[in-house]
Amino acid sequence: MNSLVTFEMDGDLALIGLARPPVNALGQPLRAAILEAAERAAADPAVKAIVLHGSSGLFSAGADISEFGSEASFAAPDLPGLLLRLTRLDKPLVAAIGKLALGGGLELALACGYRIGEPGTRVGLPEINLGLLPGAGGTQRLPRLIGAQAALDMMLSGAPVNAQKALDIGILDRLAPSAESLLDEARAYARELVAGQAQARPAVPFPEPAKGLPEDFLARFRQDNEPRWKSRLAPRLLLSAVEAACLLPLEEGLAREVALFKEAEASRQSAALRHVFFAEREAGKVPGIDASTQLRTIAKVAVIGAGTMGGGIAMNFANAGIPVTLLERQGDALDRGLAQIRHNYGISVKRGKLSEAQLEQRMALLTGTLDYADLADVDLVIEAVFEKMEIKQAVFRELDRACKPGAILASNTSSLDVDQIAAVTSRPQDVIGLHFFSPANVMRLLEVVRGKATAPDVLATTLKMGRTIGKMPVVSGVCFGFIGNRMLEPYAREAHRLVLEGATPAQVDGVLTGLDLNMGVFSMLDLAGVDVNFLVRDANRAAIAHDESYCRLGDELYALGRFGQKTGRGFYAYEGRNRQDDYEVVALAERLAGELHVPRRPIGDQEIHDRCLFMLINEGIQLLDEGIALRAGDIDLVWLNGYGFPSHLGGPMHYAETLGLDKVLAGIRHYQKALGDYGQMWFTPAPLLERLVAAGKTRIEPF
């Protein structure tokens, strides 16, 4: 028997165990092995029923994602064909679902006539997260099992459901009392089916999946969700597949599903989302650290500063069950900070995401202090004070005195030089940057800034810690703004300059949100704070002093006290969160353009797209060339998780590859000439971009 499956006879039962560690991914070799085992069981008259299980306990986490987009995806036996054959076996087939049945793994279980799980079982169809839809019967068999509406909700969310929910809605027929007893219970279930002369496949509960729903349910569902889907293709294709389940016989629906799956698989959006999937797995691979690197223990954490950022950072650790000490200079500031954390948790309680008991458990992990001496036993301390070098250095001098040897000293700086901060301590090897994004308890990105002296075990420990608290950690070298904010600078610069030249903030933002970015430059600056952006820019003023027009509009708004949403005025006017165009800003731009001798003209949407995005991309390529970013995929993860770049575009680096690197370079060179002195000053192609294009390369990588 093939080594990828186990085959065991137990009386009149055939036990087929999936044995492709770690997660029984259903690549072509495993598919072939399952088919061979199933045919052997089918041909043996001594076999009365079959139990399919994971030989190591875990059933299957789904397809082999590396096959998507290649010929291997549908290499014989393809998954749809394999599962169709399983449904035609004339013997009861029981799926014993241990731990996980996701994607193709759940489709495999749905092809079995009977399903049993255990308390830790989770099942789901997460293909939507890769820009795909279930392509091996999931969109046809699940609606017939649990109804069209429940199936749609499950497939569009991509979220797995737990064992009890799966039992309640009809995906599971039974639950074993424990993971250890699952296989024994599956055997007993199979023997019960044999004794009762059960059909190989029972009748489905919903032969007409849309029965009982309003006649216009699917049309209304599409209409209601189109705005939320924006330009995403996969949800629309998935809905079409479920429509097929409601309107066509099973075999015709299965054929329609395969055609829709292939359309999704061939799309740029799915290629982008698969790029993101693999980029996330690559991000943890860092030169100088590996599995043998000894990690430091992080059992107790401190956060310096109990403001919005410090409180949000502290919540991450409390959520993970790690005790946190919050330090403030003044008692009233500390009290406000702790009260705000309780308020934030209270919102989660009201939304049903947290119980009162969980709120109290998390608050019990938080303590406050005004004395650095109380940080003597912490393993990690994160500074989250005002973004000024002298203030941060003063804090680190205190930490150097107060913290025990081996404690990791981290700065939450968003742009300052981590090496300068480390230099005021006697232990620069223990210093690292941990740039959380606001709101810190919500945003997934964590920029991990490796200083020139940062020890490998400090880097490895903080990367693991980041994943422990649910973040996406990405390593950056030291430079102004690191990866994200350094790229934000030219992106925001062009947005500001375009408004001086004749565009409006709404037009610029509209082009960007038209690409499905969560928000445009000016909406983002108003949300983050025009004042915050000014202070970051002001810290880098020496680098931009040669261009008086650089973000002058933002400087003027700062001087006017128009700090964005929090003051009701910024680049837009606000009533609550309702944003309105503000013609005072347009008038201000006109005046500044006159003072700065900037010609005004109508600006086209394509120019806005190219100038903002090409400058963003160009800076990312430069970061890669300098070694600040390790990989183009790391840059994409920063912008996807920290700045609202749409996942189905894959991030700015992947988007550049999709557009064509030659097109990006040609666009930059065009504006270098077309914009006169301004173009000569700012539109300099990254040397790496020029080298890549000259060599005919289509991927962004060091070269």
Buried (B, 14 or more C-beta within 10 A) or exposed (E): EBEBBBBEEEEBBBBBBBBBEEBBBBBBBBBBBBBBBBEBBBEEEEBBBBBBBBBBBBBBBBBBBBBBBEEBBBBEBBBBBBBBBBBEBEBBBBBBBBBBBBBBBBBBBBBBBBBBBBEBBBBBBBBBBBBBBBBBBBBBBBBBBBBBBBBBEBBBBBBBBBBEBBBEBBBBBBBBEEBEEBBEBBBBBBBBBBEEEBEBBEEBEBEBBBEEBEEEBBEEBBEEBEEEBEEBBBBBBBBBBBBBBBBBEBEEBBBBBBEBBEBBBEBBBBBBBBBBBEBBEEBBEBEEBEEEBEBBEBEBBBBBBBBBBBBBBBBBBBBBEBBBBBBBEEEEBBEBBBEBBBEBBEEBBEEEEBEEEBBEEBBEBBBBBEEBEBBEEBBBBBBBBEBEBEEBBEBBEBBBEBBEEEBBBBBBBBBBBBBBBBBBBEBBBBBBBBBBBBEBBEBBBBBBBBBEBBBBBBBBBBBBBBBBBEBBBBBBBBBBBBBBBBBBBBBBBBBBBBBBBBBBBBBBBBBBBBBBBEBBBBBBBBBBBBBBBBBBBEBBEEEBEEBEBBBBBBBBBBEBEBBBBBBEBBBBBBEEEEBEBBEEBBEBBBEBBEEEEBEBEEBEEEBBBBBBBBBBBBBBBBBBBEEBBBBBBBBBBBBBBBBBBBBBBBBBBBBBBBBEBBBBBBBBBBBBEEBEEBBEBBBBBBEBBBBBBEEEBEEBEEE
